[in-house]
Amino acid sequence: METQGRANGYLPAAAFTRKERMVIDDDGYHYRTREQKLVGPFETESAAIFNLNRFVHTKITELVNANESHIGVL
């Protein structure tokens, strides 16, 4: 079985490594964005993860909406 690569747009999840986004300090739990912005503090890890998931969902929605608006221009 041939492994697909970047040339055809697919890499398995195991091919990627990600720095830990969660940061814990005396103020509480934080997460880092791709731009290295530290967001928080949150009282609990679950609150930080919930907010991180909401942040990611919002960014995906913005990207989809931007792509749809460009498609309408064609």
Biotite code that builds the C-alpha atoms (Angstrom):
import biotite.structure as struc

atoms = struc.array([
    struc.Atom([0.000, 0.000, 0.000], chain_id="A", res_id=1, res_name="MET", atom_name="CA", element="C"),
    struc.Atom([1.452, 3.323, -1.063], chain_id="A", res_id=2, res_name="GLU", atom_name="CA", element="C"),
    struc.Atom([1.471, 6.176, 1.455], chain_id="A", res_id=3, res_name="THR", atom_name="CA", element="C"),
    struc.Atom([0.096, 9.395, 0.102], chain_id="A", res_id=4, res_name="GLN", atom_name="CA", element="C"),
    struc.Atom([2.097, 12.582, 0.623], chain_id="A", res_id=5, res_name="GLY", atom_name="CA", element="C"),
    struc.Atom([1.830, 16.319, 0.171], chain_id="A", res_id=6, res_name="ARG", atom_name="CA", element="C"),
    struc.Atom([1.845, 16.036, -3.615], chain_id="A", res_id=7, res_name="ALA", atom_name="CA", element="C"),
    struc.Atom([-1.639, 14.579, -3.568], chain_id="A", res_id=8, res_name="ASN", atom_name="CA", element="C"),
    struc.Atom([-2.877, 16.510, -0.527], chain_id="A", res_id=9, res_name="GLY", atom_name="CA", element="C"),
    struc.Atom([-2.938, 13.840, 2.166], chain_id="A", res_id=10, res_name="TYR", atom_name="CA", element="C"),
    struc.Atom([-0.769, 13.193, 5.175], chain_id="A", res_id=11, res_name="LEU", atom_name="CA", element="C"),
    struc.Atom([-1.742, 10.938, 8.045], chain_id="A", res_id=12, res_name="PRO", atom_name="CA", element="C"),
    struc.Atom([-2.362, 12.589, 11.406], chain_id="A", res_id=13, res_name="ALA", atom_name="CA", element="C"),
    struc.Atom([0.729, 10.835, 12.778], chain_id="A", res_id=14, res_name="ALA", atom_name="CA", element="C"),
    struc.Atom([2.867, 12.894, 10.388], chain_id="A", res_id=15, res_name="ALA", atom_name="CA", element="C"),
    struc.Atom([2.149, 16.072, 12.316], chain_id="A", res_id=16, res_name="PHE", atom_name="CA", element="C"),
    struc.Atom([3.490, 17.148, 15.668], chain_id="A", res_id=17, res_name="THR", atom_name="CA", element="C"),
    struc.Atom([2.020, 19.999, 17.646], chain_id="A", res_id=18, res_name="ARG", atom_name="CA", element="C"),
    struc.Atom([3.424, 21.941, 20.542], chain_id="A", res_id=19, res_name="LYS", atom_name="CA", element="C"),
    struc.Atom([1.341, 21.763, 23.640], chain_id="A", res_id=20, res_name="GLU", atom_name="CA", element="C"),
    struc.Atom([-1.274, 24.533, 23.481], chain_id="A", res_id=21, res_name="ARG", atom_name="CA", element="C"),
    struc.Atom([-2.298, 24.365, 27.120], chain_id="A", res_id=22, res_name="MET", atom_name="CA", element="C"),
    struc.Atom([-0.280, 26.399, 29.621], chain_id="A", res_id=23, res_name="VAL", atom_name="CA", element="C"),
    struc.Atom([-0.746, 26.262, 33.390], chain_id="A", res_id=24, res_name="ILE", atom_name="CA", element="C"),
    struc.Atom([0.606, 28.950, 35.698], chain_id="A", res_id=25, res_name="ASP", atom_name="CA", element="C"),
    struc.Atom([-0.294, 30.580, 39.020], chain_id="A", res_id=26, res_name="ASP", atom_name="CA", element="C"),
    struc.Atom([-3.127, 32.530, 37.352], chain_id="A", res_id=27, res_name="ASP", atom_name="CA", element="C"),
    struc.Atom([-4.836, 29.458, 35.908], chain_id="A", res_id=28, res_name="GLY", atom_name="CA", element="C"),
    struc.Atom([-5.120, 27.660, 32.580], chain_id="A", res_id=29, res_name="TYR", atom_name="CA", element="C"),
    struc.Atom([-4.316, 29.317, 29.255], chain_id="A", res_id=30, res_name="HIS", atom_name="CA", element="C"),
    struc.Atom([-4.013, 28.205, 25.640], chain_id="A", res_id=31, res_name="TYR", atom_name="CA", element="C"),
    struc.Atom([-1.807, 29.437, 22.812], chain_id="A", res_id=32, res_name="ARG", atom_name="CA", element="C"),
    struc.Atom([-3.087, 30.345, 19.380], chain_id="A", res_id=33, res_name="THR", atom_name="CA", element="C"),
    struc.Atom([-1.128, 29.584, 16.212], chain_id="A", res_id=34, res_name="ARG", atom_name="CA", element="C"),
    struc.Atom([0.080, 33.186, 16.364], chain_id="A", res_id=35, res_name="GLU", atom_name="CA", element="C"),
    struc.Atom([1.485, 32.431, 19.856], chain_id="A", res_id=36, res_name="GLN", atom_name="CA", element="C"),
    struc.Atom([-1.078, 34.672, 21.570], chain_id="A", res_id=37, res_name="LYS", atom_name="CA", element="C"),
    struc.Atom([-1.735, 33.468, 25.120], chain_id="A", res_id=38, res_name="LEU", atom_name="CA", element="C"),
    struc.Atom([-5.485, 33.381, 25.882], chain_id="A", res_id=39, res_name="VAL", atom_name="CA", element="C"),
    struc.Atom([-6.773, 33.084, 29.445], chain_id="A", res_id=40, res_name="GLY", atom_name="CA", element="C"),
    struc.Atom([-6.647, 32.633, 32.335], chain_id="A", res_id=41, res_name="PRO", atom_name="CA", element="C"),
    struc.Atom([-9.413, 30.100, 32.892], chain_id="A", res_id=42, res_name="PHE", atom_name="CA", element="C"),
    struc.Atom([-10.249, 28.592, 36.274], chain_id="A", res_id=43, res_name="GLU", atom_name="CA", element="C"),
    struc.Atom([-10.273, 25.005, 34.993], chain_id="A", res_id=44, res_name="THR", atom_name="CA", element="C"),
    struc.Atom([-8.630, 23.027, 32.221], chain_id="A", res_id=45, res_name="GLU", atom_name="CA", element="C"),
    struc.Atom([-12.043, 22.046, 30.873], chain_id="A", res_id=46, res_name="SER", atom_name="CA", element="C"),
    struc.Atom([-13.041, 25.731, 30.627], chain_id="A", res_id=47, res_name="ALA", atom_name="CA", element="C"),
    struc.Atom([-9.834, 26.474, 28.702], chain_id="A", res_id=48, res_name="ALA", atom_name="CA", element="C"),
    struc.Atom([-10.411, 23.515, 26.354], chain_id="A", res_id=49, res_name="ILE", atom_name="CA", element="C"),
    struc.Atom([-14.037, 24.558, 25.796], chain_id="A", res_id=50, res_name="PHE", atom_name="CA", element="C"),
    struc.Atom([-12.928, 28.094, 24.908], chain_id="A", res_id=51, res_name="ASN", atom_name="CA", element="C"),
    struc.Atom([-10.161, 26.756, 22.644], chain_id="A", res_id=52, res_name="LEU", atom_name="CA", element="C"),
    struc.Atom([-12.675, 24.594, 20.779], chain_id="A", res_id=53, res_name="ASN", atom_name="CA", element="C"),
    struc.Atom([-14.992, 27.588, 20.385], chain_id="A", res_id=54, res_name="ARG", atom_name="CA", element="C"),
    struc.Atom([-12.052, 29.674, 19.104], chain_id="A", res_id=55, res_name="PHE", atom_name="CA", element="C"),
    struc.Atom([-11.151, 27.012, 16.513], chain_id="A", res_id=56, res_name="VAL", atom_name="CA", element="C"),
    struc.Atom([-14.794, 26.633, 15.428], chain_id="A", res_id=57, res_name="HIS", atom_name="CA", element="C"),
    struc.Atom([-15.066, 30.411, 14.981], chain_id="A", res_id=58, res_name="THR", atom_name="CA", element="C"),
    struc.Atom([-11.898, 30.503, 12.848], chain_id="A", res_id=59, res_name="LYS", atom_name="CA", element="C"),
    struc.Atom([-13.184, 27.642, 10.667], chain_id="A", res_id=60, res_name="ILE", atom_name="CA", element="C"),
    struc.Atom([-16.536, 29.409, 10.215], chain_id="A", res_id=61, res_name="THR", atom_name="CA", element="C"),
    struc.Atom([-14.758, 32.636, 9.221], chain_id="A", res_id=62, res_name="GLU", atom_name="CA", element="C"),
    struc.Atom([-12.652, 30.740, 6.677], chain_id="A", res_id=63, res_name="LEU", atom_name="CA", element="C"),
    struc.Atom([-15.668, 28.973, 5.179], chain_id="A", res_id=64, res_name="VAL", atom_name="CA", element="C"),
    struc.Atom([-17.609, 32.250, 4.950], chain_id="A", res_id=65, res_name="ASN", atom_name="CA", element="C"),
    struc.Atom([-14.654, 33.988, 3.294], chain_id="A", res_id=66, res_name="ALA", atom_name="CA", element="C"),
    struc.Atom([-14.330, 31.169, 0.746], chain_id="A", res_id=67, res_name="ASN", atom_name="CA", element="C"),
    struc.Atom([-18.063, 31.236, 0.010], chain_id="A", res_id=68, res_name="GLU", atom_name="CA", element="C"),
    struc.Atom([-17.963, 34.981, -0.607], chain_id="A", res_id=69, res_name="SER", atom_name="CA", element="C"),
    struc.Atom([-15.106, 34.511, -3.108], chain_id="A", res_id=70, res_name="HIS", atom_name="CA", element="C"),
    struc.Atom([-17.012, 31.751, -4.892], chain_id="A", res_id=71, res_name="ILE", atom_name="CA", element="C"),
    struc.Atom([-19.956, 34.118, -5.352], chain_id="A", res_id=72, res_name="GLY", atom_name="CA", element="C"),
    struc.Atom([-17.674, 36.594, -7.147], chain_id="A", res_id=73, res_name="VAL", atom_name="CA", element="C"),
    struc.Atom([-16.805, 34.108, -9.888], chain_id="A", res_id=74, res_name="LEU", atom_name="CA", element="C"),
])
